[in-house]
Amino acid sequence: MSRWLCRGWALLVLWGVWLGGAAADDPKEKPKVKLSADEQKVLDLTNEQRKKENLPPLTADPVLTKVARAHSANMARKKQMNHVLDGKTPRDRMEAAGYKASFGGENIGCGSPGWGPARMMKAWMESPRHRDNILSKNYKEIGIGIAKDDQGQVYYTQVFASPKPESGK
């Protein structure tokens, strides 16, 4: 993908899927996620948009955050924004990390140096398909990752999911 697509404007791509898999483990209190200031800002802005639509807030999940961070770092390393890198889809990455989802989706974006969370969120909300992911009733959890390449281009990933309910519930 050409580098110019990331300069000045964010190239936004949406990947949403129905994810199947084995039942989730017994839900226990999850460890808290320590988000960077910019990741926290993306979470806050996401939940502000959801609140406007009377939707419940998304909760940061440690596994989804690890997946989102790794994908943003990989995009920055390769200087390539794509949902499929190294032959792995968002679903592949979630499953490899051990997250068993009923529903899952991903927003990615890339901006020039200086693109902050508010600008990325504005771009996502102006894109109907990205907006749909942010405002989906199907998602309960989120992972957020932000990485910069060696020239300061910023790569964002939002991974949305809902854990697969336990069998028999």
Rosetta constraint file for C-alpha pairs under 8 A:
AtomPair CA 1 CA 5 HARMONIC 7.62 0.50
AtomPair CA 1 CA 80 HARMONIC 6.13 0.50
AtomPair CA 1 CA 81 HARMONIC 7.26 0.50
AtomPair CA 2 CA 6 HARMONIC 7.86 0.50
AtomPair CA 3 CA 7 HARMONIC 6.98 0.50
AtomPair CA 3 CA 79 HARMONIC 7.48 0.50
AtomPair CA 3 CA 80 HARMONIC 7.85 0.50
AtomPair CA 5 CA 9 HARMONIC 6.87 0.50
AtomPair CA 5 CA 10 HARMONIC 7.16 0.50
AtomPair CA 5 CA 11 HARMONIC 6.17 0.50
AtomPair CA 6 CA 10 HARMONIC 5.53 0.50
AtomPair CA 6 CA 11 HARMONIC 6.04 0.50
AtomPair CA 6 CA 110 HARMONIC 5.38 0.50
AtomPair CA 6 CA 111 HARMONIC 5.26 0.50
AtomPair CA 6 CA 112 HARMONIC 6.23 0.50
AtomPair CA 6 CA 153 HARMONIC 7.48 0.50
AtomPair CA 7 CA 111 HARMONIC 5.96 0.50
AtomPair CA 7 CA 112 HARMONIC 4.75 0.50
AtomPair CA 7 CA 153 HARMONIC 7.79 0.50
AtomPair CA 8 CA 111 HARMONIC 6.30 0.50
AtomPair CA 8 CA 112 HARMONIC 5.40 0.50
AtomPair CA 9 CA 110 HARMONIC 7.76 0.50
AtomPair CA 9 CA 111 HARMONIC 6.02 0.50
AtomPair CA 9 CA 112 HARMONIC 7.31 0.50
AtomPair CA 10 CA 109 HARMONIC 5.69 0.50
AtomPair CA 10 CA 110 HARMONIC 4.91 0.50
AtomPair CA 10 CA 111 HARMONIC 4.90 0.50
AtomPair CA 10 CA 112 HARMONIC 7.90 0.50
AtomPair CA 10 CA 120 HARMONIC 7.45 0.50
AtomPair CA 10 CA 123 HARMONIC 7.23 0.50
AtomPair CA 11 CA 109 HARMONIC 5.74 0.50
AtomPair CA 11 CA 110 HARMONIC 5.97 0.50
AtomPair CA 11 CA 111 HARMONIC 7.72 0.50
AtomPair CA 12 CA 107 HARMONIC 7.38 0.50
AtomPair CA 12 CA 108 HARMONIC 6.01 0.50
AtomPair CA 12 CA 109 HARMONIC 4.93 0.50
AtomPair CA 12 CA 110 HARMONIC 7.35 0.50
AtomPair CA 12 CA 124 HARMONIC 7.28 0.50
AtomPair CA 12 CA 130 HARMONIC 7.88 0.50
AtomPair CA 13 CA 82 HARMONIC 7.66 0.50
AtomPair CA 13 CA 83 HARMONIC 7.64 0.50
AtomPair CA 13 CA 107 HARMONIC 6.30 0.50
AtomPair CA 13 CA 108 HARMONIC 5.89 0.50
AtomPair CA 13 CA 109 HARMONIC 6.98 0.50
AtomPair CA 13 CA 130 HARMONIC 7.59 0.50
AtomPair CA 14 CA 83 HARMONIC 7.97 0.50
AtomPair CA 14 CA 105 HARMONIC 7.64 0.50
AtomPair CA 14 CA 106 HARMONIC 6.00 0.50
AtomPair CA 14 CA 107 HARMONIC 5.04 0.50
AtomPair CA 14 CA 108 HARMONIC 6.83 0.50
AtomPair CA 14 CA 129 HARMONIC 6.48 0.50
AtomPair CA 14 CA 130 HARMONIC 5.97 0.50
AtomPair CA 15 CA 83 HARMONIC 6.88 0.50
AtomPair CA 15 CA 90 HARMONIC 7.81 0.50
AtomPair CA 15 CA 105 HARMONIC 5.61 0.50
AtomPair CA 15 CA 106 HARMONIC 5.18 0.50
AtomPair CA 15 CA 107 HARMONIC 6.64 0.50
AtomPair CA 16 CA 104 HARMONIC 6.11 0.50
AtomPair CA 16 CA 105 HARMONIC 3.86 0.50
AtomPair CA 16 CA 106 HARMONIC 6.04 0.50
AtomPair CA 16 CA 133 HARMONIC 7.63 0.50
AtomPair CA 17 CA 91 HARMONIC 7.75 0.50
AtomPair CA 17 CA 103 HARMONIC 6.56 0.50
AtomPair CA 17 CA 104 HARMONIC 5.53 0.50
AtomPair CA 17 CA 105 HARMONIC 5.71 0.50
AtomPair CA 18 CA 102 HARMONIC 6.65 0.50
AtomPair CA 18 CA 103 HARMONIC 4.92 0.50
AtomPair CA 18 CA 104 HARMONIC 6.18 0.50
AtomPair CA 19 CA 91 HARMONIC 7.01 0.50
AtomPair CA 19 CA 101 HARMONIC 5.69 0.50
AtomPair CA 19 CA 102 HARMONIC 5.20 0.50
AtomPair CA 19 CA 103 HARMONIC 5.11 0.50
AtomPair CA 19 CA 104 HARMONIC 6.09 0.50
AtomPair CA 20 CA 100 HARMONIC 7.48 0.50
AtomPair CA 20 CA 101 HARMONIC 6.32 0.50
AtomPair CA 20 CA 102 HARMONIC 5.65 0.50
AtomPair CA 20 CA 103 HARMONIC 7.66 0.50
AtomPair CA 20 CA 164 HARMONIC 7.73 0.50
AtomPair CA 21 CA 100 HARMONIC 5.92 0.50
AtomPair CA 21 CA 101 HARMONIC 6.82 0.50
AtomPair CA 21 CA 102 HARMONIC 7.57 0.50
AtomPair CA 21 CA 164 HARMONIC 7.51 0.50
AtomPair CA 22 CA 100 HARMONIC 6.62 0.50
AtomPair CA 22 CA 164 HARMONIC 7.59 0.50
AtomPair CA 23 CA 100 HARMONIC 6.95 0.50
AtomPair CA 23 CA 164 HARMONIC 5.74 0.50
AtomPair CA 23 CA 165 HARMONIC 6.02 0.50
AtomPair CA 23 CA 166 HARMONIC 4.79 0.50
AtomPair CA 23 CA 167 HARMONIC 5.76 0.50
AtomPair CA 24 CA 99 HARMONIC 7.96 0.50
AtomPair CA 24 CA 100 HARMONIC 5.78 0.50
AtomPair CA 24 CA 101 HARMONIC 7.86 0.50
AtomPair CA 24 CA 163 HARMONIC 6.64 0.50
AtomPair CA 24 CA 164 HARMONIC 5.44 0.50
AtomPair CA 24 CA 165 HARMONIC 5.95 0.50
AtomPair CA 24 CA 166 HARMONIC 5.33 0.50
AtomPair CA 25 CA 166 HARMONIC 6.84 0.50
AtomPair CA 26 CA 166 HARMONIC 7.01 0.50
AtomPair CA 30 CA 61 HARMONIC 7.84 0.50
AtomPair CA 30 CA 62 HARMONIC 7.87 0.50
AtomPair CA 31 CA 62 HARMONIC 7.09 0.50
AtomPair CA 32 CA 61 HARMONIC 7.85 0.50
AtomPair CA 32 CA 62 HARMONIC 7.11 0.50
AtomPair CA 33 CA 60 HARMONIC 6.47 0.50
AtomPair CA 33 CA 61 HARMONIC 6.54 0.50
AtomPair CA 33 CA 62 HARMONIC 5.30 0.50
AtomPair CA 33 CA 65 HARMONIC 7.80 0.50
AtomPair CA 35 CA 39 HARMONIC 5.54 0.50
AtomPair CA 35 CA 40 HARMONIC 5.58 0.50
AtomPair CA 36 CA 40 HARMONIC 6.05 0.50
AtomPair CA 37 CA 41 HARMONIC 6.20 0.50
AtomPair CA 38 CA 42 HARMONIC 6.34 0.50
AtomPair CA 38 CA 116 HARMONIC 7.59 0.50
AtomPair CA 38 CA 117 HARMONIC 6.23 0.50
AtomPair CA 38 CA 146 HARMONIC 7.72 0.50
AtomPair CA 39 CA 43 HARMONIC 6.33 0.50
AtomPair CA 39 CA 117 HARMONIC 7.76 0.50
AtomPair CA 39 CA 144 HARMONIC 5.92 0.50
AtomPair CA 39 CA 145 HARMONIC 6.55 0.50
AtomPair CA 39 CA 146 HARMONIC 6.84 0.50
AtomPair CA 40 CA 44 HARMONIC 6.07 0.50
AtomPair CA 41 CA 45 HARMONIC 6.02 0.50
AtomPair CA 41 CA 117 HARMONIC 6.37 0.50
AtomPair CA 41 CA 118 HARMONIC 7.78 0.50
AtomPair CA 42 CA 46 HARMONIC 5.97 0.50
AtomPair CA 42 CA 117 HARMONIC 5.56 0.50
AtomPair CA 42 CA 118 HARMONIC 7.36 0.50
AtomPair CA 42 CA 121 HARMONIC 7.05 0.50
AtomPair CA 42 CA 144 HARMONIC 7.51 0.50
AtomPair CA 43 CA 47 HARMONIC 6.15 0.50
AtomPair CA 43 CA 58 HARMONIC 7.86 0.50
AtomPair CA 43 CA 60 HARMONIC 7.66 0.50
AtomPair CA 43 CA 144 HARMONIC 7.49 0.50
AtomPair CA 44 CA 48 HARMONIC 6.07 0.50
AtomPair CA 45 CA 49 HARMONIC 6.37 0.50
AtomPair CA 45 CA 118 HARMONIC 7.38 0.50
AtomPair CA 45 CA 121 HARMONIC 7.07 0.50
AtomPair CA 46 CA 50 HARMONIC 6.40 0.50
AtomPair CA 46 CA 121 HARMONIC 7.52 0.50
AtomPair CA 46 CA 134 HARMONIC 6.56 0.50
AtomPair CA 47 CA 51 HARMONIC 5.99 0.50
AtomPair CA 47 CA 56 HARMONIC 7.84 0.50
AtomPair CA 47 CA 57 HARMONIC 5.09 0.50
AtomPair CA 47 CA 58 HARMONIC 6.46 0.50
AtomPair CA 48 CA 52 HARMONIC 6.43 0.50
AtomPair CA 49 CA 53 HARMONIC 6.85 0.50
AtomPair CA 49 CA 134 HARMONIC 7.79 0.50
AtomPair CA 49 CA 135 HARMONIC 7.41 0.50
AtomPair CA 50 CA 54 HARMONIC 6.37 0.50
AtomPair CA 50 CA 55 HARMONIC 4.99 0.50
AtomPair CA 50 CA 56 HARMONIC 6.68 0.50
AtomPair CA 50 CA 57 HARMONIC 6.44 0.50
AtomPair CA 50 CA 134 HARMONIC 7.27 0.50
AtomPair CA 50 CA 135 HARMONIC 5.72 0.50
AtomPair CA 51 CA 55 HARMONIC 5.42 0.50
AtomPair CA 51 CA 56 HARMONIC 6.71 0.50
AtomPair CA 51 CA 57 HARMONIC 6.98 0.50
AtomPair CA 53 CA 135 HARMONIC 7.66 0.50
AtomPair CA 55 CA 135 HARMONIC 7.48 0.50
AtomPair CA 55 CA 137 HARMONIC 7.11 0.50
AtomPair CA 56 CA 140 HARMONIC 7.96 0.50
AtomPair CA 57 CA 140 HARMONIC 7.52 0.50
AtomPair CA 58 CA 139 HARMONIC 7.31 0.50
AtomPair CA 58 CA 140 HARMONIC 5.13 0.50
AtomPair CA 58 CA 141 HARMONIC 4.94 0.50
AtomPair CA 58 CA 142 HARMONIC 6.08 0.50
AtomPair CA 59 CA 140 HARMONIC 6.51 0.50
AtomPair CA 59 CA 141 HARMONIC 4.71 0.50
AtomPair CA 59 CA 142 HARMONIC 6.00 0.50
AtomPair CA 60 CA 64 HARMONIC 7.70 0.50
AtomPair CA 60 CA 65 HARMONIC 7.06 0.50
AtomPair CA 60 CA 141 HARMONIC 5.79 0.50
AtomPair CA 60 CA 142 HARMONIC 4.98 0.50
AtomPair CA 60 CA 143 HARMONIC 5.70 0.50
AtomPair CA 60 CA 144 HARMONIC 7.82 0.50
AtomPair CA 61 CA 65 HARMONIC 5.96 0.50
AtomPair CA 61 CA 141 HARMONIC 5.97 0.50
AtomPair CA 61 CA 142 HARMONIC 5.87 0.50
AtomPair CA 61 CA 143 HARMONIC 5.82 0.50
AtomPair CA 62 CA 66 HARMONIC 6.17 0.50
AtomPair CA 62 CA 143 HARMONIC 7.14 0.50
AtomPair CA 63 CA 67 HARMONIC 6.31 0.50
AtomPair CA 63 CA 94 HARMONIC 7.95 0.50
AtomPair CA 63 CA 97 HARMONIC 6.63 0.50
AtomPair CA 63 CA 98 HARMONIC 7.66 0.50
AtomPair CA 63 CA 99 HARMONIC 6.69 0.50
AtomPair CA 63 CA 143 HARMONIC 7.41 0.50
AtomPair CA 64 CA 68 HARMONIC 6.09 0.50
AtomPair CA 64 CA 94 HARMONIC 7.03 0.50
AtomPair CA 64 CA 99 HARMONIC 7.47 0.50
AtomPair CA 64 CA 141 HARMONIC 7.94 0.50
AtomPair CA 64 CA 142 HARMONIC 6.21 0.50
AtomPair CA 64 CA 143 HARMONIC 4.23 0.50
AtomPair CA 64 CA 144 HARMONIC 7.43 0.50
AtomPair CA 64 CA 159 HARMONIC 6.24 0.50
AtomPair CA 64 CA 160 HARMONIC 7.73 0.50
AtomPair CA 65 CA 69 HARMONIC 6.00 0.50
AtomPair CA 65 CA 142 HARMONIC 7.09 0.50
AtomPair CA 65 CA 143 HARMONIC 3.65 0.50
AtomPair CA 65 CA 144 HARMONIC 5.16 0.50
AtomPair CA 65 CA 145 HARMONIC 6.38 0.50
AtomPair CA 65 CA 159 HARMONIC 7.57 0.50
AtomPair CA 66 CA 70 HARMONIC 6.10 0.50
AtomPair CA 66 CA 143 HARMONIC 7.18 0.50
AtomPair CA 66 CA 145 HARMONIC 7.69 0.50
AtomPair CA 67 CA 71 HARMONIC 6.19 0.50
AtomPair CA 67 CA 93 HARMONIC 6.49 0.50
AtomPair CA 67 CA 94 HARMONIC 6.54 0.50
AtomPair CA 67 CA 97 HARMONIC 7.07 0.50
AtomPair CA 67 CA 143 HARMONIC 7.16 0.50
AtomPair CA 67 CA 145 HARMONIC 7.89 0.50
AtomPair CA 67 CA 159 HARMONIC 7.66 0.50
AtomPair CA 68 CA 72 HARMONIC 6.17 0.50
AtomPair CA 68 CA 143 HARMONIC 5.64 0.50
AtomPair CA 68 CA 144 HARMONIC 5.26 0.50
AtomPair CA 68 CA 145 HARMONIC 4.55 0.50
AtomPair CA 68 CA 146 HARMONIC 7.88 0.50
AtomPair CA 68 CA 157 HARMONIC 5.38 0.50
AtomPair CA 68 CA 158 HARMONIC 6.22 0.50
AtomPair CA 68 CA 159 HARMONIC 5.96 0.50
AtomPair CA 69 CA 73 HARMONIC 6.10 0.50
AtomPair CA 69 CA 143 HARMONIC 7.99 0.50
AtomPair CA 69 CA 144 HARMONIC 6.50 0.50
AtomPair CA 69 CA 145 HARMONIC 3.76 0.50
AtomPair CA 69 CA 146 HARMONIC 6.18 0.50
AtomPair CA 69 CA 147 HARMONIC 7.34 0.50
AtomPair CA 69 CA 157 HARMONIC 7.24 0.50
AtomPair CA 70 CA 74 HARMONIC 6.06 0.50
AtomPair CA 70 CA 145 HARMONIC 7.30 0.50
AtomPair CA 71 CA 75 HARMONIC 6.13 0.50
AtomPair CA 71 CA 145 HARMONIC 7.46 0.50
AtomPair CA 71 CA 157 HARMONIC 7.04 0.50
AtomPair CA 72 CA 76 HARMONIC 6.16 0.50
AtomPair CA 72 CA 145 HARMONIC 5.77 0.50
AtomPair CA 72 CA 146 HARMONIC 5.68 0.50
AtomPair CA 72 CA 147 HARMONIC 5.39 0.50
AtomPair CA 72 CA 155 HARMONIC 5.49 0.50
AtomPair CA 72 CA 156 HARMONIC 5.85 0.50
AtomPair CA 72 CA 157 HARMONIC 5.82 0.50
AtomPair CA 73 CA 77 HARMONIC 6.05 0.50
AtomPair CA 73 CA 146 HARMONIC 7.38 0.50
AtomPair CA 73 CA 147 HARMONIC 5.25 0.50
AtomPair CA 73 CA 148 HARMONIC 7.44 0.50
AtomPair CA 73 CA 155 HARMONIC 7.70 0.50
AtomPair CA 74 CA 78 HARMONIC 6.10 0.50
AtomPair CA 74 CA 85 HARMONIC 7.95 0.50
AtomPair CA 75 CA 79 HARMONIC 5.54 0.50
AtomPair CA 75 CA 80 HARMONIC 5.09 0.50
AtomPair CA 75 CA 81 HARMONIC 5.47 0.50
AtomPair CA 75 CA 82 HARMONIC 7.27 0.50
AtomPair CA 75 CA 85 HARMONIC 7.83 0.50
AtomPair CA 75 CA 155 HARMONIC 6.85 0.50
AtomPair CA 76 CA 80 HARMONIC 6.75 0.50
AtomPair CA 76 CA 81 HARMONIC 7.90 0.50
AtomPair CA 76 CA 147 HARMONIC 6.27 0.50
AtomPair CA 76 CA 148 HARMONIC 5.79 0.50
AtomPair CA 76 CA 149 HARMONIC 4.55 0.50
AtomPair CA 76 CA 150 HARMONIC 7.95 0.50
AtomPair CA 76 CA 153 HARMONIC 7.66 0.50
AtomPair CA 76 CA 154 HARMONIC 7.51 0.50
AtomPair CA 76 CA 155 HARMONIC 6.27 0.50
AtomPair CA 77 CA 149 HARMONIC 6.15 0.50
AtomPair CA 79 CA 149 HARMONIC 6.83 0.50
AtomPair CA 81 CA 108 HARMONIC 7.53 0.50
AtomPair CA 81 CA 109 HARMONIC 7.29 0.50
AtomPair CA 81 CA 110 HARMONIC 6.98 0.50
AtomPair CA 81 CA 155 HARMONIC 7.60 0.50
AtomPair CA 82 CA 108 HARMONIC 7.74 0.50
AtomPair CA 83 CA 89 HARMONIC 6.23 0.50
AtomPair CA 83 CA 90 HARMONIC 6.55 0.50
AtomPair CA 83 CA 106 HARMONIC 7.87 0.50
AtomPair CA 83 CA 108 HARMONIC 7.45 0.50
AtomPair CA 84 CA 88 HARMONIC 5.33 0.50
AtomPair CA 84 CA 89 HARMONIC 4.75 0.50
AtomPair CA 84 CA 90 HARMONIC 7.12 0.50
AtomPair CA 85 CA 89 HARMONIC 7.10 0.50
AtomPair CA 88 CA 92 HARMONIC 5.52 0.50
AtomPair CA 88 CA 93 HARMONIC 6.47 0.50
AtomPair CA 89 CA 93 HARMONIC 6.32 0.50
AtomPair CA 90 CA 94 HARMONIC 6.23 0.50
AtomPair CA 90 CA 105 HARMONIC 7.46 0.50
AtomPair CA 90 CA 106 HARMONIC 6.95 0.50
AtomPair CA 91 CA 95 HARMONIC 6.11 0.50
AtomPair CA 91 CA 104 HARMONIC 7.39 0.50
AtomPair CA 92 CA 96 HARMONIC 6.00 0.50
AtomPair CA 93 CA 97 HARMONIC 6.26 0.50
AtomPair CA 94 CA 98 HARMONIC 6.43 0.50
AtomPair CA 94 CA 99 HARMONIC 5.32 0.50
AtomPair CA 94 CA 100 HARMONIC 7.44 0.50
AtomPair CA 95 CA 99 HARMONIC 5.38 0.50
AtomPair CA 95 CA 100 HARMONIC 6.33 0.50
AtomPair CA 99 CA 163 HARMONIC 7.34 0.50
AtomPair CA 100 CA 163 HARMONIC 5.83 0.50
AtomPair CA 100 CA 164 HARMONIC 5.73 0.50
AtomPair CA 101 CA 161 HARMONIC 6.17 0.50
AtomPair CA 101 CA 162 HARMONIC 5.51 0.50
AtomPair CA 101 CA 163 HARMONIC 4.36 0.50
AtomPair CA 101 CA 164 HARMONIC 4.61 0.50
AtomPair CA 102 CA 161 HARMONIC 7.27 0.50
AtomPair CA 102 CA 162 HARMONIC 5.69 0.50
AtomPair CA 102 CA 163 HARMONIC 5.71 0.50
AtomPair CA 102 CA 164 HARMONIC 4.46 0.50
AtomPair CA 102 CA 165 HARMONIC 7.57 0.50
AtomPair CA 103 CA 138 HARMONIC 6.57 0.50
AtomPair CA 103 CA 139 HARMONIC 6.87 0.50
AtomPair CA 103 CA 160 HARMONIC 8.00 0.50
AtomPair CA 103 CA 161 HARMONIC 5.31 0.50
AtomPair CA 103 CA 162 HARMONIC 5.47 0.50
AtomPair CA 103 CA 163 HARMONIC 7.49 0.50
AtomPair CA 103 CA 164 HARMONIC 7.84 0.50
AtomPair CA 104 CA 139 HARMONIC 7.29 0.50
AtomPair CA 104 CA 159 HARMONIC 7.34 0.50
AtomPair CA 104 CA 160 HARMONIC 5.38 0.50
AtomPair CA 104 CA 161 HARMONIC 4.16 0.50
AtomPair CA 104 CA 162 HARMONIC 6.72 0.50
AtomPair CA 105 CA 133 HARMONIC 6.91 0.50
AtomPair CA 105 CA 159 HARMONIC 5.95 0.50
AtomPair CA 105 CA 160 HARMONIC 5.04 0.50
AtomPair CA 105 CA 161 HARMONIC 6.44 0.50
AtomPair CA 106 CA 133 HARMONIC 7.58 0.50
AtomPair CA 106 CA 157 HARMONIC 7.01 0.50
AtomPair CA 106 CA 158 HARMONIC 5.53 0.50
AtomPair CA 106 CA 159 HARMONIC 4.57 0.50
AtomPair CA 106 CA 160 HARMONIC 5.94 0.50
AtomPair CA 107 CA 130 HARMONIC 6.26 0.50
AtomPair CA 107 CA 133 HARMONIC 7.48 0.50
AtomPair CA 107 CA 156 HARMONIC 7.97 0.50
AtomPair CA 107 CA 157 HARMONIC 5.77 0.50
AtomPair CA 107 CA 158 HARMONIC 5.06 0.50
AtomPair CA 107 CA 159 HARMONIC 6.67 0.50
AtomPair CA 108 CA 155 HARMONIC 7.37 0.50
AtomPair CA 108 CA 156 HARMONIC 5.40 0.50
AtomPair CA 108 CA 157 HARMONIC 4.50 0.50
AtomPair CA 108 CA 158 HARMONIC 6.36 0.50
AtomPair CA 109 CA 120 HARMONIC 7.15 0.50
AtomPair CA 109 CA 155 HARMONIC 5.85 0.50
AtomPair CA 109 CA 156 HARMONIC 5.07 0.50
AtomPair CA 109 CA 157 HARMONIC 6.70 0.50
AtomPair CA 110 CA 153 HARMONIC 6.96 0.50
AtomPair CA 110 CA 154 HARMONIC 5.53 0.50
AtomPair CA 110 CA 155 HARMONIC 4.54 0.50
AtomPair CA 110 CA 156 HARMONIC 6.19 0.50
AtomPair CA 111 CA 115 HARMONIC 5.46 0.50
AtomPair CA 111 CA 120 HARMONIC 7.60 0.50
AtomPair CA 111 CA 153 HARMONIC 5.84 0.50
AtomPair CA 111 CA 154 HARMONIC 5.26 0.50
AtomPair CA 111 CA 155 HARMONIC 6.73 0.50
AtomPair CA 112 CA 152 HARMONIC 7.06 0.50
AtomPair CA 112 CA 153 HARMONIC 4.81 0.50
AtomPair CA 112 CA 154 HARMONIC 6.29 0.50
AtomPair CA 113 CA 151 HARMONIC 7.81 0.50
AtomPair CA 113 CA 152 HARMONIC 4.92 0.50
AtomPair CA 113 CA 153 HARMONIC 4.93 0.50
AtomPair CA 113 CA 154 HARMONIC 6.29 0.50
AtomPair CA 115 CA 119 HARMONIC 6.07 0.50
AtomPair CA 115 CA 120 HARMONIC 6.82 0.50
AtomPair CA 115 CA 154 HARMONIC 6.83 0.50
AtomPair CA 116 CA 120 HARMONIC 6.38 0.50
AtomPair CA 117 CA 121 HARMONIC 5.97 0.50
AtomPair CA 118 CA 122 HARMONIC 6.10 0.50
AtomPair CA 119 CA 123 HARMONIC 6.30 0.50
AtomPair CA 120 CA 124 HARMONIC 6.25 0.50
AtomPair CA 121 CA 125 HARMONIC 6.09 0.50
AtomPair CA 122 CA 126 HARMONIC 6.23 0.50
AtomPair CA 123 CA 127 HARMONIC 6.52 0.50
AtomPair CA 124 CA 128 HARMONIC 7.93 0.50
AtomPair CA 124 CA 130 HARMONIC 5.24 0.50
AtomPair CA 124 CA 131 HARMONIC 5.98 0.50
AtomPair CA 125 CA 130 HARMONIC 6.46 0.50
AtomPair CA 125 CA 131 HARMONIC 4.71 0.50
AtomPair CA 125 CA 134 HARMONIC 7.98 0.50
AtomPair CA 126 CA 130 HARMONIC 7.96 0.50
AtomPair CA 126 CA 131 HARMONIC 7.00 0.50
AtomPair CA 127 CA 131 HARMONIC 5.92 0.50
AtomPair CA 128 CA 132 HARMONIC 6.06 0.50
AtomPair CA 129 CA 133 HARMONIC 6.59 0.50
AtomPair CA 130 CA 134 HARMONIC 6.40 0.50
AtomPair CA 131 CA 135 HARMONIC 6.09 0.50
AtomPair CA 132 CA 136 HARMONIC 5.67 0.50
AtomPair CA 133 CA 160 HARMONIC 7.59 0.50
AtomPair CA 138 CA 161 HARMONIC 7.61 0.50
AtomPair CA 138 CA 162 HARMONIC 6.80 0.50
AtomPair CA 139 CA 160 HARMONIC 6.00 0.50
AtomPair CA 139 CA 161 HARMONIC 4.97 0.50
AtomPair CA 139 CA 162 HARMONIC 4.99 0.50
AtomPair CA 140 CA 160 HARMONIC 7.55 0.50
AtomPair CA 140 CA 161 HARMONIC 6.21 0.50
AtomPair CA 140 CA 162 HARMONIC 5.06 0.50
AtomPair CA 140 CA 163 HARMONIC 7.90 0.50
AtomPair CA 141 CA 160 HARMONIC 5.92 0.50
AtomPair CA 141 CA 161 HARMONIC 5.39 0.50
AtomPair CA 141 CA 162 HARMONIC 5.89 0.50
AtomPair CA 141 CA 163 HARMONIC 7.99 0.50
AtomPair CA 142 CA 158 HARMONIC 6.74 0.50
AtomPair CA 142 CA 159 HARMONIC 5.47 0.50
AtomPair CA 142 CA 160 HARMONIC 4.61 0.50
AtomPair CA 142 CA 161 HARMONIC 6.34 0.50
AtomPair CA 143 CA 157 HARMONIC 7.92 0.50
AtomPair CA 143 CA 158 HARMONIC 5.72 0.50
AtomPair CA 143 CA 159 HARMONIC 4.94 0.50
AtomPair CA 143 CA 160 HARMONIC 6.61 0.50
AtomPair CA 144 CA 156 HARMONIC 7.55 0.50
AtomPair CA 144 CA 157 HARMONIC 5.72 0.50
AtomPair CA 144 CA 158 HARMONIC 4.75 0.50
AtomPair CA 144 CA 159 HARMONIC 6.44 0.50
AtomPair CA 145 CA 156 HARMONIC 5.86 0.50
AtomPair CA 145 CA 157 HARMONIC 5.14 0.50
AtomPair CA 145 CA 158 HARMONIC 6.68 0.50
AtomPair CA 146 CA 154 HARMONIC 6.91 0.50
AtomPair CA 146 CA 155 HARMONIC 5.61 0.50
AtomPair CA 146 CA 156 HARMONIC 4.67 0.50
AtomPair CA 146 CA 157 HARMONIC 6.48 0.50
AtomPair CA 147 CA 154 HARMONIC 5.74 0.50
AtomPair CA 147 CA 155 HARMONIC 5.24 0.50
AtomPair CA 147 CA 156 HARMONIC 6.78 0.50
AtomPair CA 148 CA 152 HARMONIC 5.29 0.50
AtomPair CA 148 CA 153 HARMONIC 5.30 0.50
AtomPair CA 148 CA 154 HARMONIC 4.46 0.50
AtomPair CA 148 CA 155 HARMONIC 6.07 0.50
AtomPair CA 149 CA 153 HARMONIC 5.44 0.50
AtomPair CA 149 CA 154 HARMONIC 6.74 0.50
AtomPair CA 149 CA 155 HARMONIC 7.93 0.50
AtomPair CA 165 CA 169 HARMONIC 6.89 0.50
